[in-house]
Amino acid sequence: MENNLLKILLIGVFLMVSNTYSQSVSGVVTGDNGIPVPGVNVIVKGTNNGASTDFDGQYIISDVPENGTLVFSYLGFQTQEIQVAGRKTINVSLQPDTQSLDEVVILGYGQVQNKKTITTAVSTISSNQIEELPIQRAEAALQGTAPGVVVAQTSGSPGSPLTVRIRGVGSPNSSQPLYIVDGLQVPNLEYLNPNDIGKISILKDAASAAIYGSRGGNGVVLVETVKGKRGRSKPDITIKGFYGFQSLGNKPDLMNKDQYIDYYNAGVAAAGANLAEGFRGTFSDEERALLPDTDWYDVLFNDAPIQDVYVSLKDGTEQIAYSVSGGFFDQEGIVGGEGKSEFNRRNIRGSLNADITKNLSVDLTADYQSVQRYFLSENNGGPGNALMNFITALPPIYPVFAEDGEIFNPGRQNPNPTFQGVPLNVLGAVTNPIWSIAIQNNEAVQDISVLGGALNWEPIENLNLRATYSSFNLSALNRGFVPTLSIPSQIFNSGPFGNYSEFTTDFIRRQWGGTAEYLFGNLIEKGHNLKVLAGYEVVENELIAGDTVTDAGEFLTNNFDDVNFSLSTDITDALVTPGFVQEVGLVSYFGKVDYNLNEKYLLSATIRNDRSSNFGENNRSGWFPSASAGWVISEENFLQNSNVISLLKLRASWGISGNDASPRALAFQSSVNTGAGYGGEQGVVLTGLANPDLKWEELEQINVGLDLNAFGNSLGLTVEYYDKETSDILLAANTPLTSGLNPSVVNVGSVKNSGFEVLLSYRDTYKNGFSWNASVNVGFNENEVTDLGADGQAIGGGFTAPLFADNITLTAVGEPISSFYGFQVEGIDAAGNLLFADLDNSGNDKTTPNAEDKTFIGDPFPDYTYGISFGASYKGFDFSTFLFGTQGNDIFDATIRYDAIGSNRPVAYTEVGAPRNLAATSLTNGENLVSDFHVKDGSFLKVKNVSLGYSLPESAISAIGAEKVRIYISGQNLLTFTDYDGVDPEIGENFINSSLDIGIDRGFYPQPRQFLLGFEFNF
């Protein structure tokens, strides 16, 4: 991985010199009412040189550079920075700090509103919060920063997607939120460079999301990117980045050589006549001395580099504003490394806002990103290439390499494996993970381009008309290759031929529409603030899934970078799975009314109508209304002049939003297979039934909230209660197997989510310049399936063969979605067999339970999630830390290979009370059944980030024209506090949108611990 970051940093440091002229500056500081403000801190920016105003608001400060900047700060007022520009007298009028009151919040379709008058549940994340987190994917900025928003890793491998859930899982189908970036709907935030994010708003209740209708049921994430600003005196240039190393943060406590040999020898004695076929007897002390003590985690996990560089230019005049930015990000995996587990992202972005005439302006944005990702098989409990599973399962007495230096084969037969003359057992179910990496080659390449444009016209005062058009284009290529590898001495052979496959995917989204917004300005003087919005929108999606082509044959190369179908010696035998083209459209009309009386009594209402081609004419159209109200109690006479309370607001909302995610697109129609054949003839066959009455999933939600700001807005408190129910869930019907058809999709079932959210924050600044801030947020959520239809059956999921013969999860009425379902362990008998509860009172011997003894044994969803952040700054130094945790969630541990006789075990298996030793026998002790024996507490608290930075004083950077030079060190995933004994307790869905497979650890790629050195230059 090429790295120029340290060179850039050193050049910047050497360029920093000081050559300034000093003087004294004095003046008076007043409030916006003209009254002098005592105790205001006045500091020369970038230095420790400062003073405070006296009782009359007067100050005098010496040794001020002629081109320096004075910083005026005081609790309860906005901090101001004023350039000296040679002046000796500077008077300042401080404005009240209404950050928590007048902060502009994005609400979609060009709508913005100050926080004081919002009546719905909206969480915001500022650019400052994002800058404190050196994240690699934009979605990671949501984790722990907003209550009620759960972000979980689907993997810790480079470039892996994140699972985002807002106020619980409402459907077995997709529960991903809707992502809107600068007004354009996008599939996710993968393409977006986190450095380009200016602000994020999260619409959590139905009233705020109802304006997005059928797409807003799972919540909405609105992103506004960084753009240029008008009226700048000079361009704003930013260069920043980081470089660091990653490593494994935690290893499971597995048996070492001596513990394993003792355990195996005891297992041989316990097996007696039932010794597994072909297995050896006990190991002697002489053999023990000859065998290795291999720590497979140390062998496979390595330190890996990570780096990021970002450059931006922002500028503007009175008529135009523009920005250009670009960056690259490279991350290697801690397993596999370069070419095996790696993520590379390159992007460039530009924006323009310009006046065409006095009342007509244009907005243009363009974004291009290229992504390359190499990845390994993971979270797979079965045979084949289940790499992470092999690392845990392979005993320490097996070497990495044989005596001749070749990769050792623990599954070799005829002859069986030996090392240093010591015979070893044949492990057929697991293999050497080094070999697994060698034969795995997987690559995903994406090119994404985003274009957007808008015309803004104000034909008359207070009437704004806006027309928009945007497009999102994704072109992806996925490749896989198993090369021809052979190690005759170890009887390792990937096959007589190579196996190469690839498929392409193109996704195009076109979106256009218009809005009209009118503010009734003639009512403002009377205290009435009335604004209306009306809009029209069309969204067209086209998915082109290309043919999947697989050629198991001979190739002229064995190199993954070079291989393609043109290098196949015989392409005629390639297997082609036909692709498909899918087109879906949405036409919408919407309106919104916002009203408040003196910003004291607040009302808002929306209505939207969507027509989707995903549904038949019977139910193609859907209506999504909402209403909300608020009472700003602090504006009442009895609190209006309070010196303590700045804001006290009570609000409530109700709304209906939707979800059109279906198990099958265009499911109102029958599905057919045009590639069917019979008697040598090509034909068409019916494969799925139609349902012309199919309609939207509908989500109804109520929300009650309380907002409090106190002590000069230093203290902030937000409390929310919500209750939402998803009904008419889209599920596959119970079609008789004898029909030979795939089931039709029907609207049955409902899921309820309810909970509390609390956000508490505090910040303070002292006269000596020290400032600090802290915040805590907690989100409680309870998930319950309330209906699956009159004859609906529970839905199984999480199948993990060959470890277990049954599903691990079951979605049933009265329980959370994807609950763990199996047998309940009562104890262990004298022989070490698990004893299962006889819940149906059938009288079985408790070692062989029947299906009726199954029950719900765990819940993958936490009772609550929480985030804790703290920051402080003093004389150029800044410190920040962020912690994230969950409480009450369970993990189903499927990492132990019970199906592989002789595989390794945790050290706990050597302790009293462990299950019967099966190290050398094919007998069972109950561990092979899905039961709560495998369910473990998944609660955790992670120190996600700790950063310490220093901004060089202005005297050291002014000579090169820099406004800011900051250097920092940062650590990610530094500590994890948990009772879970696996590698990483932060486990989400097995893959994106797999809501029926959550919290199952089959061999999870852990999140790496990172240590970073970063820099930021602003000119």
N, C-alpha and C positions, 0 to 999 in steps of 0.2 A: 504494500500500500504506500503510495507516494505521499510525502508529507513536506509542505513548505511553511507550516504554521509557525514553527520556532524562528525561521528566518524572518518572517513578517514581523513577529514580535520584537526581535532584536533590532531590526532596522528602525522600528518605531521608537524604541527606547534610546538608541543612539542619536536620533534626530532631536531629542528633547533637550533644549537649552533655555536659559532664562536671560532676557536682556530687556528689562522694562524700566520705565521711569515712575517713581513713586511720588505720592502727594497725600494730603489730608482731605477728607470729605466729611461734611456735616450736613444736618438737615433735621426735619421734623417728620415723625410718623404718626398718622391719624387713622381712625377708622373711616368707613364710608359715610359716617354721619359728621365727620369733621372733628371729633373729639380725640385729643392726643391719646396714644396707647403706650403706657409704660411697659418696660420689660421685654420689648421686641428684640430678638436676636438679629444683629447685623454682622455678617461675616463676609470677608473677601473669599469668593468662590475658589475652592481648591486649596485653601490655606487654613491655618489655625488662628489667623489674625481676625479679631472680632471685637464687638462692643455691644452694649445694651442701651435702649432708650431709657431716659430718666422719667421722673413723674410727669414732666411736661411733654413727653414724647420726643425729646431732643436726643441726638446722638452725635458723636464725633469719632472718627476712626482714622488712624494714621497709616502711613506706609501702604497706600492704595495704588496699585499700578494704574497708569493713565488709561490703559486699554482693558482694565480689569472689569470684573462683574461683582456687584454686591447682592447678597442673598438676604432677604428680609423674611423672617419666620416667627410665628407666634401662634400658640394654641387657639384654635377657633377661627383662624383667618387663613386665607390662601397664601402659600409661600410665593414670593415674587422675586424674580431675578432681573436686575436692572444694570445695563452696561454703563460704566462710568463715562466713557467717551471724553475724558479730559475735564469733566465738570467737577467743581469743588463743593457745590451745594446740590443735594438731591433730596427733595421732599416726596414722601410716599403716602398714598392713601390705600390702606389694606382693605380687601374685600372679605366679607364673611365667608368662611369655609363651608360651603353647602355641598361638599362632595357627595355626601350621602343623600342629599335632598334633590339637587339639580343635576345629578349625574345623568347624562343622556344614555338611554337604553334603547337598543335596536329592537324593533318589534316586527320587522318584515315589511316588504313591499314599500320600501322607502319611509316607513313610519318610524318616528322616534318620539320618545316621551321622557320627561324627567321622572326620576325615581319616586318623587313625592306623589305624583298623580297616577301612578300605575295601580291598577286594581286586580291584577292577576299575579300568578306565581311565576316570576321570572328571576333567574339567577344570572349574574354577570361575572365575567372573568376579564380583568384588565390586562393590557399589554405588560404592565409592570409585574403582575403575577406570573405571566408566561415567561418573561425574561429571567425570573429567578429559578426557573426549572429548565435545565439544559436537556430538553426532551428530543426524541428522535422522530416521533409521530405526533401530529397535531392533536389527535384524540387524547393523548396522554395528559394534556393540559386540563382535562375534565376530571381526572381522578383526584378525589378527596378535596377538591376546591369548591364544590357545590353540593349541599345536602340533597339526598334523594337521587343522585347520579352515581351509578356503580360502573366502574371501568375495570375490566379484568383482562389479563393476557390470555390469548388462546395458545401462546407459546412465548418462550423467551428468546427464540431464534431471531437473527437479524431480519428486519422487515416484516415480521409476523403481524397480522392484523390484531386489533383490539375489539373486545366485546363491550359495547356501551348499552346500558339499560337505564332508562329514566322512570323512576317510580315503579320498579318491578317488571316482571315478565307478564304480558297480558295475553299472549297467544302462543300455542305450540309452533306457529309459523314464525316468520321474521318478527323480531321485537326490536330491531335496530331503529334508532330515531331517524328523522328526516334531517338531512344536512343541506343547508343553504349557504353558499358562499357568494357574497356580493349580489344576492338576488337570484343566483342560479342554483337549481337543485343538482346535487352531485351524489354519486353512490356512497362515497366516504370521503375522509379528509386525507387519504394516503398521498395524493398528488401535491398537497399543499406544504410548502416549506414553513415550519413553525415560526421562523423569524419574520415571515410576512404577515402574521396575524396581528391585527390592531386591537380587536375586542371580540368577545364571544358573549352571546346571550343564549340562555337555555330556557325555552318555553316549556314549562313542566305541567301546567294544568290544561284542561280542555278548552277553557275560555281563551287562553293566549294562543293555543295551537289551532283553534277551530277555523281561523282564517285560511289555514292550509288544508282544511277539509279532510278528504279521504286519505291524505298522506301524513296527517299530523297525529295519528292515534298513539304513537309510541313516543311522543314528544318531538321537539324541534330544536336543532342546534344551528343558530345563526352566527355566521362568521363575517366580520368586516375586516378587510385587509388594510395594510398600511398604504397610504397614498400621499402624494405631495400636498403641500399647503400653499395657499395663495399669500401674496404679500411678503414673501421672504426677502431678506436683504442679501442673502447669499445661499448657495446650494448647501444642503445637509447631506454629508457623505458619512456613511457608516461602514466600517470594516470590523468584523468580529468572527470569532471561531473558537474552537477548542480541540485539543488533542489529548488522548488518554489511553489507558489500558483497562481491559476487562478480565475478570477472573471468576472462578466458581466461588460462591459465597458460603455454601454449606454442603456437606456430604452426609448421606445416611450412615448410621452406625451399623455397618455390616461386619460379618465375621472375618477375622484375619486368618492366616494360614493355620496357626496352632488351634484356634477356636474351631475352625472348620474341620480339621482332621479329628479333633476330639469328638466333635458332633457326629461326624461320619462314622467313626469307629463305634460310637454308642449306637448309631442307627443300624449298623451291621449286626450288632449283638441283639438289638430289639427285633430285627427282621427274622432272625433264625432261619427257618426253612423257607420263608417267604422272601428271600433275597431276590432283588430284581434280576431278570435274566441278563446274563452277560456282565453283571456287576462284580467287581473284585471284593475281596475281604478287607480286613482292617489294614491300616498303614502302620508299618514298623517305625521305630525311632530312627533307624538308618535311612529309611525312605523319606521320612519327614525332613531330615537334614538336607536331602538332595533337592527337594521341591522348592519352587519360588514362593514368595509372599507378595503376590501381585495385587496392588491397589488399582483396580480398573478405573476408578474415578481419576486418580493421578495420571494414569496412562492416557486417557482420552481427553481430559479437559486441560486446556492450555490457556496461557495469557494471550489475549487478542487485542489488536489496536482498534481504535475508533477515532474519527476526526470529522470536523465540520468547519466549513468556511462560508461566510456570507458577506456580500457586498451590496450596498444599496445607495442610490442617489435620489434625493427628493428636493424639488425646487418649485418655485411658482412666482408669478407676477400678479398684478391685479386682475388679469383676464384669463390666466391659464395656470394650471397646476399639473405637475407630472411626477412620475416616479419610475425608476428602473431598478431592478434587483436581480440577483442571481446567486447561486450557491452550489456547493457539492457536499455530499455526505457519504462517508464510507464506513462500514462496520463489518468486521469479520466475526464469525461465531467462535465461541469458546470450545466448541466441538466441531471438528472437521476443518475449520479455517478456510483459507483462500481457495476458491473454486469449488468448495463443497458446502459451506455454510457462510454466506456473504450477502451483503446488501449494499448497493451503490445507487445513489440518487443524484441526478443533475437537473437543475431547473433554472429558468429565467422567466421574469415576470415584468410587465409594464402596465402603467395606467396613465390616463390623460383625462383631465377635466378642463374644458375650454368654453368660453363665451363665443357664440356665433354672432349674436346681437345682444342688445341690452336685456332682453327677456327670454333669450333662447340659448341653451347651452347643450354640450354633448359630453357624455362619459364613455370612455373606451377602456377596456382591459384585455390583456392577452397573457396567457400563461402556457408555458411548455415545460414538460417534465419527461425525463427518460429514467426508467428504473430497471435495474438488473438485480435479480435475486437468485442465489443458489441455496438449495435447502435439502435437508435430510428427512427421512421418515421418522416420525415421532408420535408420542402418545398412542402407540399401537401395541396392544398386548398380545398380538398373534405372532405366528412364525414369519419367516422371511427377513425383512430388513428393519425390524423393530429395535433400532439402535439403542435407545435409552434403556429399553427393557433388558437388552443383553448385558449392559454395563452392570446392572444390579444383580443379574442372575448368575453370571459366570463366576465360579468359585476362585478364590485367590491362589489355589495350588496349580492352576493352569497358566503356563507362561504366555507372554505376548508373542514371542518368536521362538521357533524351534532351534535346536543346536546349530543347524546349518544357516540360520539367519532368516529363514522363510517364515511367513505368518503361520502361527500354530493353529491347527485345526482340532478343536475339542470334540468334533463329531466324526472324526475319521474312523472308518471301519475297514477291516481286512487290509492291513493290520490296525488294531485299536491304538489310540494315542498313547505315547510314552514320552517321558522326559527324564533325561539323565538316567535312563535305564529303569525308571519307575513306571509301572503300568498305571494308566488312568482310565476312568470310566468314559464310555461314549456318551456325550451329551448331544442328542440329536435335535432337541427342541430349541437350543440356543447355539449361537456361533460366536466366533471371535469378532468383537465389534470393529477391529481394524479391517478385517475382511469385508464386513458390512459397509464400511465407509468406502472401501476401494471399489466396490461394484455399484455404488449409488452415484448417479449423476442426474441432478434435476435442476432445471433452470426455467425461470419465468421472466420474460422481458416485456415491459410495457412502455408505450409511448402515449402520452396524454397531452392533448392540446385543448385549451379552453379559451373561447372568444366571447366577449360581451360588449354590447353597445346600448346606449340609451340617449334619448332626446328629452330634454326638460324644457317646457314652455310655460311661461306665466303670462297668458294673454291679458288678464286683468289682475288687479291686486288681490292677493290671497287665494287665487286659483292656480293650482299647479297641475299641469298635464305631463304625463311621463309615458313614453313608449319605449319598450325594451325588446331586445333580441339577443339570444346567447346560444352557444352550442358547446357541448362537451363531447370530445371524441377520444375514445380509448382503443388502441390497437395492441393486442397481446399475443405473444408466442410462448407456448409452453413446450419444453423439450425434456425427454428422458432417455437415458442410454445406459445399458448394462454392457460393458465391454467384454471381449473375450479374454478372460484371465484364467490361468491354470498354474497350479503349484503341484506338480506330480508327486513330490515327496510327501505332501500333506493331503493328497487326494482332494485338493480344493479345485473346483472347476465351476466357472460361472455358466458353462454350457458350451456346446460345440460352435455356436454362432453368437454374434452380438445381437442385441435387441434394442432397436431405436424407435422412438415414437415421438410424434409431435401433433399439436393441434393449435389452431389460431382462433382468436375471439376478437370480434370488433363490436364495440358498443357506441352508439351515437344517440345523443339526446339533444333535441332542438326545442327551444322554449322561447315563446314570444307573447307579448301582451301589452296592456296599457292600464294606467290608473289615472284617476282624477281625484284630486284632494282640494277641499275648499275649507277655509277657516273663516267663520263669520266674525270678521273684525269689528263690525259695528256694534257687537254685543259686549266686547271686552271691557269697555269703560263702565258698563253696568255690572261687571263681575261675572258675566256669563262667558264661558269659553266653550265654544261648540265647533267641532271639526268633523267632517264627513269624508269618507273614502269610498270610491266605487272602482271596480276593476274587472278586467277580463284577461284570461290566460289560457294558453294552449301549450301542452307538453307532449312531444312525440318521442317515443323510445324505439330504437331499432337494435335488436341483438342478432348478430350474425355469428353463429357457432359453426366454425369450419369443420370439415371432416377430421376425424381422429385416425391417423394413419400409423400403423405399427408394422415394422418389418423385422422379423426374427430371422436374420440371415447373415451372410458374410459381407463384411465391409472392408474397404481398402485402407481404412484407418482405425485405430483403436483409441483415438484421442477425442474426447468429448467436444473440445472447442472446434474441431475440424469436421466432425461427422455430420453428414446429411444424406438424404436419399439418393443424391447423384453419385455417391460413393458406394452404393450397394451393388454387389455383383449380380443380383437378380431381384429387381423390384417387383416383378410380376406376381410374386407370392405374398405381397404385403396385404395385411388385413385393413380394410377401410370401413370405419363406422361412420355412416352418413351424418352430417351436421344438419342444422336447421336455421331458419330465419324466423324471428318472432318480432312482430310489430304491435305496439300498444300505444294508444293515445288517450289523452285526457283534455277535456274542454271544461273550463270553469268560469263562473261569474261570482263575484263576492262584493260585500259591502261592509263598512264599519262606521260606527258613530261613537265619538268620544265627547263627553260633556262634563264640565265641572263648574261649580258655583264658588268663585273666590278661592279655588284650590282647596275647598273645604269639603264639599259634597261631590262625590265622583260617580259617574255612570259610564258604562261602555257596553256596546253590543255589536256582534258580528253575525253575518249570515253568509253562507257559501253554498253554491250548487255545483256539484261535479258530475260529469258524464264520462264514464270510462268504457273503453272497448274491451276491458277484461270481463265485462258482464253483459248478459243478454238484454234484449229490449224490455223484458218484463221488469227489470230492476237496474237499468243502466244509470239512472239518475239518482243522486242522493243529496239530501239537505243536511247541513251541519251548522246549527245555530249556537250562540253562546251569549251570556249576559254576565256582567260583573258590576259591583258597586263598592265604594269605599267612603270612609268617614275619617277625615283628618282631624282628629280630636284636638291636636295641638293648636289648631287655628281657632278653636273656641275661645271666648273671652277669658275663661277661667285658667287657660294655659298659654294664651298667646304671648304673654310677657314673661313666661317662665325662664329663669336663669339656668334651669337644669335640663328641661326637656326641649329638644329642638324639633323632634317629630314624634308623634304618636298617631298611628293610623291603623284602623280596623278595616278589613276588606273581606269580601266573599265573592265567589264566582261559581258559575255552572256552565257546562258546555257539552257538546257532542262533537267528537271527531271520529275519524275512521281509519281503516287499514285495508288495503286491497291486495295484500300479499296472500297468495294462494298456493296450495301444494302443486298446482298445475296452471300455467298461464292459459288464458282463453278457455277456462274450464267449463264455460256455458256451452261450448261446442263439443261434439264427439271428437275423439282423437283417432287417427288412422296411421297405419304404417305402410308407406308406399314402397318399401323395399322387401315386402314379403314375397315368398316364392312357394309354389306348389307344383309338383310334377315337372320341375324344370322350367316353369313359366313364371314370369314376373307378374306380381299382382298387388292389390291393395286390400288390407284387412282392417276391420274395426278393432281397436285396442282399448278404447275408453268410452264410457257413457257420458252423454251430455246432461246438463242441468240448466235449462233456460231461466229458472227462477233464482239463480245465484245472485247474491248481493254482497255489499260491503260488510266487513266486520265493523261493528259500531261500538264506540267507547264513550261512555257517559261518566262525567266526573264532576264532583263538587269540591270546592277548596275554600278554606277559611284561613285568613292570615292576619298576623299582627306585626307591625313594624315600629321599632322604637329607636330613636337616636337621642343621646343625652350627653351632658357635660361638654357642650361645645362641639358636638358630633364626634367626640372621642370614643364614646361607647355606642355600639350598634347591636341591635337584637332583632332577629326575624324568627317568627314561629309560624309554622304551617301545619294544618291538618287537611288530609285529602282522603277521598273515598272514590274509587273509580272501578267501573265494571265494564269488561269487554264482553259483548254478546254477539250472537250470530257468527261465531268463530267458523272459519273455513277449514273443514276437515274432510278427509276421505271417508266415503260412506262404506257401510258393511256390505259390499257386493259379494254374492255367493261365489265361492271358488269354482263351482261347476260352470259358471258363465264363461270362464276363460278370459275375462276382461278386467282391465284395471278399474278400480272403483271410481265412481263419479265423485265430484266435490260438492259438498252440501254445507249449508249454514246450520250448525248445531253447536251447542255448548256455550258456556260463559265462564269467565275467570274474574275474580275480584282481587284488587290490591288496595290496601288502605294503610295509612301510617302518619307519623309525625316527622317534622323536620325542624331543626333548630340551628341557627347560625348566630354566633356571638363573636364580636370583634371589639378590640380596643387599641387605640394608638395614642401616643403622647410625645411631646417635644419639650425639651428643657432649655433653660437659658444658656447653658454651656454648649448647646448644639447637639447634645445626645438625643436621639429619637428612637422609639421602638414601637412595634406593633405586634399584635397576636390575634389569632382567630381560631375558633373551634367550631366545627359543624358536625352534626349528627343526623343521620337519616334512619328512621325506623320504618320497616315495611313488612306487612303480612300478606302472603299470597295464598289464594285458595281457589281451587276449581269448584265452581258452584253448579255446573250443569254440563252434561255431555250428550244431551238429547234423550228422547223417550226410550230408545233402544240402543243408546250409545254404549260402546264398550270402552273400558279403560285402555289407554295407549301405552304400549311398552316402548322402551328405548334403552340405549346404552349397552347394546349387546357386545360382549367381549370374549370372543372365542380365540383360542381353545381353553382359556383359563376357566370360563364358566359357561354352562350350557343354557343358562336362562338370561333374560334381560335383567339389567341392574336397576333401571328406573321404571316407574309406572305413574302415569298421569291419570288420576281418578278423582271422582267427586268427593269433596270434603278435605282434600289434601293439596299441598302445593304442587305446581307443575314439576314434573321430572323428579318426584320423590324417590328415594332409594327404597326398594321393595324386595324382601327376602325373608329368611328365617331369623328367629330371635334366639340367641345363644343364652342358655341358662347357666352353663358352667362347663366343666371338663371332668370326665370320669377318671377313675383310677388308672385306666390304660392310656389316658391322654387324648381321648376322642371328644370332640365337641358335642355337647348335649343341647338339643334344640327344644324349644317350648312346644308342647303338644296343644296348640291353640284350638284345634277342633275336637279335642277330647276323644280321639280315635283309639287311644291306648297303645300307640306305637312305642318302640323302645327308646325314643328320643335321639338315637344316633342316625336313624333313617327317616326323617320327616317326610310328610306327603305335601302335595301342593296346597292343601287347605290350611296348612300351618303357617303359610306366609303372611306377613304383615308389613306395615310401613316401618322402616328401620332408620330413616335419616332424611334430612332436608338439606339440599345443596345451597339454599339461599340463606344469607345471614339475617339474624334478627335486626341488626343495625350495622351501618358502616359509619366511619368517622374520619375526619381529617383534622390535623393540628398543624398550624403554621406559626412561625415566630421569626421576626426580623428586627435588626437593630443597625444603627449607623452612628458613627462618631468620627469627626475629623478625618474624613476621607476613607475610613474603614467601613465596610458593611458586612453583615452576617445574616444568613437566613437558613432556616431549616424547615423541613416539611415531613410530616409523618402521616401515614395512612393505615387504617386497620378495619377489620371486620370482626364481628362477634356473633357466635351462634350457628355458623354454617358448618356442615359436615363434608368430609371428603371420603370417597370410596377408594380405598387403597388397592389397586389392581397391579402393583408393581412386582409382586412375588410370583415366580413361575411355579405354581403348584403342579402344573402339568409336566414340568421338566424334572425328572427324578435326579437327585444329586445336585441340584442348583443351590446357589448360596442363599443364606437366610440372615435376617437381622440378628444382632448379638442377643436380643431379648429371648430368642429361641433357646439359648443355653441356660436360662434361668428357671427356677422352680415355678411350676404352674403353666409352663408353655405347652402347646399341643404336642401330641405324640410324635416322636422322631420318625420321619419317613424318608430320611436321607438315602436309604438303600433299598427301598421296597416300593412296589407299585400299589400297595394297599392305600386306602384313604382314611382320613381322620375327621372329615367334615369340612376341611378348609376349602375344598373344591366347590362348595355350595355358596350361593349368594346369601350372605348373612351379615348381621351387625358385627360379627367378628372383624370384618374388613372396614367398618365405618369408624372414622376417627374425627376428632374435633379439628376443624380447619380454621379456627379463629387465629388471627395473627395481628401483630402491630409491626409495621415496617418503617424504618428510617429511610424514606425514599430519597431525600436529598439534604445535603449539608454543604453550604457554600460560604467561603470567606473571600472577600474582595478588597482591593485598595484602589482608589481613584487618585491619580497623581495630582499634586497641586497645580493650579493654573500657571504659577510662575515657572513651572518646569515644562509646560507644553505649549505656551502661547507662541513661542518662536516658530513652531511648525504649523500654526494656525489651528491647532486642535482645541476643541471645546471640552473634550473628555477623553481620558485614557485610563482604562480600568483593566486591572489584571486580577484574576481570581483562580482559586482552586475549588474543586467541587467533588463530592463523593455521592454516588447513587447506589441505592440498595445496600447501605452500609451494614445495617443490623436487622435481624428479624427475630421477633419474640413470638414463639408459638409452641404448642404442645405437639404439633404434627411432626412425625419423625421422618417424613419424606424430604426430598431435596428442596422443594419450594411449595408453600401452602397456597400461593396465589394462582389458583387454577380456575379458568373460566370454562367456556364451551369447548368441545372437542374441535369444532371448526365453526366458522361464522354461520349464524342462523340455525344452529343445531340446538334448539331450546329443549330437546328431550334427552340431551347428553351433556350434562353439566356437572362439574365437580368430581369427575372420575379420573384418577391418576393412573395412567397405563404406562408411564415412563415419560414424564413431562420434561421438556427442554427448559431448564431453569433460567430465570432472569439473571444476568451477570451482575456482579459487583463492579462498579466503574469508578476510576479515579481520573479526573480531568484537570487539565491546565488550560484556562481560557483567557481571552483578551477581547477588548472592545475599544476601537478608536472612533471618535466622532469629530468630524471637521465641519 
